[in-house]
Amino acid sequence: MKIFALATVRDVVPATWVTATGFWQIADPATLEAFMRPISKTRELVYGEGLRRAGGSMNAGLWAVVQHTRDTEVVYQFNAPDLSGLEVWAREANAIFVVDFKELRNAEGDDLLEPVNQYAVPYHPVARMRASRIRAELGVQGINVLDNLPPVRSELELLLRSPQEVASRVCALVAISELASWWHTRGISILPQVEERFPHGVAAFSPEEAAFAQLVRQGDRSPKVINEAPQLSWSYAAFVPLAHVLGKLEVPAQMRGRGKPCLDELAILHPHEFIPWIAELGSEEFLAQCTTLADLDEICDFYEYVRSLRWVAVDETLRPEDHHFIDGSTGSTLLEWHKALAWLTNPAAEWDRVQLHT
């Protein structure tokens, strides 16, 4: 029997496997094929047999399997008659099993395509414990996080971008927010100044940011550009968590899961001094100063806190008649923080296409 295991823990976990192919090892088509084939087959099972059993609707379990495939860090292959003896290993690796490309099973052998098992897709115990702690602290304040919101992946699973890449993104966000703000509110293009002070930021523009800058260069004041400008000017909110993990901007402990939650802190942080400081410094000097990131466990706490609150805000918009803990502007800030942290912890994601679903 051919058994593949899709594991979200990034380090190879010893066992009686035949091969172990890590995402970081992909350097040629053959390795890519070895990594992606079991993942592709898993998705085929979800969108084929899984949807058929679920009556054509994507349930929480099927979606959790899809998310698991997206977060897979190592693909293992076993030649074994069954899954016996692999239970403890599967929990340590946080793995699901693809059996002969026909079945999906968890460590306990539960059929993950069956609707009755839709909450049986595994999450690492460290991730579950963090989510339970932070959400309990929020609950004391009356802020209740949805029970079925999955936890943020743990420090044993997540990969971070390099400090240089994060610093370049901070420069890009500062540059595009200033460019868009001036163009929207005053009709003045500061693109030459931005290109002079933030060459690394401009070079790090996403495709959508670069397209907007080109339209500003052309003097475009069409409705499309005017509508895009306010959203891009709000980009400064997204650089707050990234500047924080670089050690350049302090975020209160209450806002990053490292202190007793305080509703008074659920307000927009306006880093008024940060933009002039980085503008005077210039992107080259700023990048030279950014050589390390915060500890991964601290980043995971921060991400869990922000993501939990962001989905509280989403849930509150669906219940307008109930008391709201998070106002609209704070919800918008949490959205940008969520995007920044999701990008930080997923090196394969493009800024314009960061996934923000559960």
SENU-290821 format. One record per residue (C-alpha): residue in three letters; x, z, y. Coordinates in steps of 0.2 Angstrom, whole numbers, padded with zeros to 4 digits, always signed. Example, Ala and Ser with C-alpha at 12.3 -4.5 7.8 and 13.67 -1.06 7.14 Angstrom:
! SENU-290821
Ala+0062+0039-0022 Ser+0068+0036-0005 
//
This chain:
! SENU-290821
Met+0000+0000+0000 Lys+0007-0005+0017 Ile+0004+0009+0030 Phe+0008+0008+0048 Ala+0008+0023+0060 Leu+0006+0021+0079 Ala+0014+0036+0087 Thr+0013+0041+0106 Val+0028+0053+0104 Arg+0042+0043+0111 Asp+0056+0051+0100 Val+0058+0045+0082 Val+0051+0059+0071 Pro+0060+0059+0054 Ala+0050+0055+0038 Thr+0050+0044+0023 Trp+0046+0029+0034 Val+0054+0012+0030 Thr+0056+0006+0048 Ala+0053+0014+0065 Thr+0052+0002+0080 Gly+0052+0010+0097 Phe+0045+0002+0113 Trp+0062+0004+0121 Gln+0071-0006+0107 Ile+0061-0022+0111 Ala+0075-0035+0116 Asp+0070-0050+0106 Pro+0055-0059+0099 Ala+0057-0052+0081 Thr+0057-0034+0087 Leu+0042-0038+0099 Glu+0033-0045+0084 Ala+0037-0030+0073 Phe+0030-0018+0087 Met+0015-0028+0092 Arg+0008-0034+0076 Pro+0001-0017+0070 Ile-0006-0014+0088 Ser-0014-0031+0089 Lys-0022-0028+0071 Thr-0028-0011+0077 Arg-0037-0018+0092 Glu-0045-0032+0081 Leu-0052-0018+0070 Val-0059-0009+0085 Tyr-0067-0024+0093 Gly-0073-0031+0076 Glu-0078-0018+0063 Gly-0078-0004+0075 Leu-0090-0012+0087 Arg-0101-0018+0072 Arg-0103+0000+0066 Ala-0106+0006+0083 Gly-0121-0006+0086 Gly-0111-0017+0098 Ser-0107-0003+0110 Met-0090+0004+0114 Asn-0090+0023+0111 Ala-0078+0036+0116 Gly-0069+0036+0099 Leu-0066+0017+0099 Trp-0060+0018+0117 Ala-0048+0032+0113 Val-0041+0021+0099 Val-0038+0007+0112 Gln-0030+0020+0124 His-0019+0026+0109 Thr-0013+0008+0106 Arg-0008+0006+0124 Asp+0001+0023+0124 Thr+0010+0019+0108 Glu+0029+0022+0109 Val+0035+0020+0091 Val+0027+0010+0077 Tyr+0032+0016+0059 Gln+0030+0007+0043 Phe+0027+0017+0026 Asn+0027+0010+0009 Ala+0016+0023+0000 Pro+0001+0024-0011 Asp-0009+0035+0001 Leu-0008+0046+0016 Ser-0004+0062+0007 Gly+0010+0072+0013 Leu+0010+0064+0030 Glu-0002+0076+0039 Val+0010+0087+0047 Trp+0022+0073+0052 Ala+0007+0063+0060 Arg+0002+0078+0071 Glu+0020+0080+0076 Ala+0022+0061+0081 Asn+0004+0061+0087 Ala+0000+0046+0076 Ile-0014+0036+0069 Phe-0013+0026+0053 Val-0017+0008+0050 Val-0019+0006+0032 Asp-0017-0012+0025 Phe-0024-0018+0041 Lys-0041-0014+0035 Glu-0043+0005+0040 Leu-0039+0017+0054 Arg-0036+0035+0050 Asn-0030+0051+0058 Ala-0019+0064+0050 Glu-0034+0072+0041 Gly-0039+0055+0034 Asp-0055+0053+0045 Asp-0061+0035+0047 Leu-0058+0032+0066 Leu-0070+0017+0065 Glu-0085+0028+0061 Pro-0096+0033+0075 Val-0097+0051+0068 Asn-0078+0053+0070 Gln-0078+0047+0088 Tyr-0069+0063+0094 Ala-0056+0063+0080 Val-0043+0052+0089 Pro-0028+0064+0091 Tyr-0020+0070+0106 His-0004+0080+0106 Pro-0006+0099+0106 Val+0005+0101+0121 Ala-0006+0089+0131 Arg-0022+0098+0125 Met-0015+0115+0130 Arg-0010+0110+0147 Ala-0027+0102+0150 Ser-0036+0118+0144 Arg-0026+0129+0155 Ile-0028+0119+0171 Arg-0046+0115+0168 Ala-0049+0134+0165 Glu-0041+0138+0181 Leu-0052+0125+0190 Gly-0067+0132+0181 Val-0064+0149+0188 Gln-0067+0141+0205 Gly-0083+0133+0199 Ile-0076+0116+0197 Asn-0080+0110+0180 Val-0071+0095+0172 Leu-0080+0084+0160 Asp-0078+0090+0142 Asn-0074+0073+0135 Leu-0061+0069+0148 Pro-0045+0066+0137 Pro-0029+0075+0143 Val-0015+0067+0151 Arg-0001+0063+0139 Ser+0012+0076+0137 Glu+0031+0077+0142 Leu+0035+0072+0124 Glu+0025+0056+0126 Leu+0027+0050+0144 Leu+0041+0039+0151 Leu+0045+0039+0169 Arg+0051+0026+0181 Ser+0069+0027+0188 Pro+0071+0037+0204 Gln+0077+0021+0212 Glu+0061+0012+0207 Val+0050+0026+0214 Ala+0060+0027+0230 Ser+0058+0008+0232 Arg+0039+0010+0229 Val+0038+0024+0242 Cys+0047+0013+0255 Ala+0035-0001+0251 Leu+0020+0010+0253 Val+0026+0016+0270 Ala+0030-0002+0275 Ile+0013-0009+0270 Ser+0003+0005+0277 Glu+0011+0004+0294 Leu+0010-0015+0294 Ala-0008-0015+0290 Ser-0013-0001+0302 Trp-0005-0010+0317 Trp-0013-0026+0312 His-0030-0019+0309 Thr-0031-0007+0324 Arg-0021-0016+0337 Gly-0019-0034+0332 Ile+0000-0032+0333 Ser+0012-0038+0319 Ile+0026-0026+0317 Leu+0033-0036+0302 Pro+0050-0040+0310 Gln+0053-0022+0313 Val+0047-0017+0295 Glu+0058-0030+0288 Glu+0073-0023+0298 Arg+0070-0005+0293 Phe+0063-0007+0276 Pro+0071-0022+0267 His+0071-0013+0250 Gly+0052-0009+0253 Val+0048-0026+0258 Ala+0057-0033+0243 Ala+0047-0020+0232 Phe+0030-0026+0239 Ser+0017-0030+0225 Pro+0010-0048+0224 Glu-0005-0042+0234 Glu+0005-0033+0247 Ala+0017-0048+0249 Ala+0002-0060+0251 Phe-0005-0049+0265 Ala+0012-0048+0274 Gln+0013-0067+0273 Leu-0005-0068+0281 Val+0000-0056+0295 Arg+0016-0067+0298 Gln+0004-0082+0300 Gly-0006-0072+0313 Asp-0021-0073+0301 Arg-0036-0063+0308 Ser-0049-0069+0296 Pro-0062-0057+0289 Lys-0053-0057+0273 Val-0037-0050+0281 Ile-0047-0038+0292 Asn-0056-0031+0277 Glu-0040-0029+0267 Ala-0031-0020+0281 Pro-0040-0003+0281 Gln-0037-0001+0262 Leu-0019-0006+0263 Ser-0016+0006+0278 Trp-0023+0020+0267 Ser-0008+0017+0256 Tyr+0002+0031+0264 Ala-0009+0043+0254 Ala-0001+0036+0238 Phe+0016+0039+0243 Val+0013+0058+0245 Pro+0015+0062+0226 Leu+0029+0050+0224 Ala+0039+0057+0238 His+0035+0074+0231 Val+0043+0070+0214 Leu+0058+0063+0223 Gly+0060+0080+0231 Lys+0057+0073+0249 Leu+0039+0080+0253 Glu+0032+0097+0247 Val+0015+0097+0240 Pro+0007+0115+0239 Ala+0008+0123+0222 Gln-0011+0124+0221 Met-0012+0105+0222 Arg-0001+0102+0207 Gly-0007+0114+0194 Arg+0007+0127+0197 Gly-0004+0140+0206 Lys-0021+0147+0207 Pro-0033+0133+0213 Cys-0039+0135+0231 Leu-0053+0124+0237 Asp-0046+0125+0255 Glu-0031+0115+0249 Leu-0043+0101+0243 Ala-0040+0092+0260 Ile-0030+0076+0264 Leu-0011+0079+0267 His-0006+0070+0282 Pro+0013+0068+0281 His+0015+0065+0300 Glu+0033+0068+0301 Phe+0038+0059+0285 Ile+0035+0041+0291 Pro+0045+0042+0307 Trp+0059+0051+0297 Ile+0060+0038+0284 Ala+0058+0024+0298 Glu+0073+0031+0307 Leu+0083+0034+0291 Gly+0080+0016+0285 Ser+0076+0011+0267 Glu+0094+0009+0261 Glu+0099+0027+0266 Phe+0083+0034+0259 Leu+0086+0025+0242 Ala+0104+0032+0242 Gln+0097+0050+0244 Cys+0084+0048+0229 Thr+0094+0051+0213 Thr+0083+0063+0203 Leu+0065+0066+0199 Ala+0056+0082+0196 Asp+0055+0090+0179 Leu+0044+0080+0167 Asp+0033+0095+0163 Glu+0030+0099+0181 Ile+0025+0080+0184 Cys+0013+0082+0169 Asp+0005+0098+0177 Phe+0003+0088+0193 Tyr-0004+0073+0185 Glu-0017+0083+0174 Tyr-0023+0093+0190 Val-0025+0077+0200 Arg-0033+0067+0187 Ser-0045+0081+0182 Leu-0050+0083+0200 Arg-0052+0064+0203 Trp-0064+0063+0189 Val-0074+0078+0195 Ala-0075+0068+0211 Val-0081+0053+0202 Asp-0094+0063+0192 Glu-0100+0071+0208 Thr-0104+0054+0216 Leu-0116+0051+0201 Arg-0125+0068+0205 Pro-0128+0067+0224 Glu-0142+0081+0223 Asp-0129+0094+0217 His-0117+0104+0226 His-0100+0095+0229 Phe-0083+0103+0229 Ile-0074+0087+0234 Asp-0079+0077+0250 Gly-0077+0058+0251 Ser-0061+0058+0260 Thr-0052+0070+0248 Gly-0059+0060+0234 Ser-0051+0044+0241 Thr-0035+0053+0242 Leu-0036+0059+0224 Leu-0039+0041+0219 Glu-0023+0036+0228 Trp-0013+0050+0220 His-0020+0046+0203 Lys-0015+0028+0205 Ala+0003+0034+0210 Leu+0005+0046+0196 Ala-0002+0033+0183 Trp+0010+0020+0189 Leu+0025+0033+0189 Thr+0021+0037+0171 Asn+0018+0020+0164 Pro+0034+0009+0167 Ala+0025-0006+0160 Ala+0011-0006+0173 Glu+0010-0017+0189 Trp+0006-0008+0205 Asp-0009-0020+0208 Arg-0015-0018+0190 Val-0013+0001+0187 Gln-0027+0007+0175 Leu-0037+0022+0181 His-0050+0024+0168 Thr-0050+0039+0156 
//
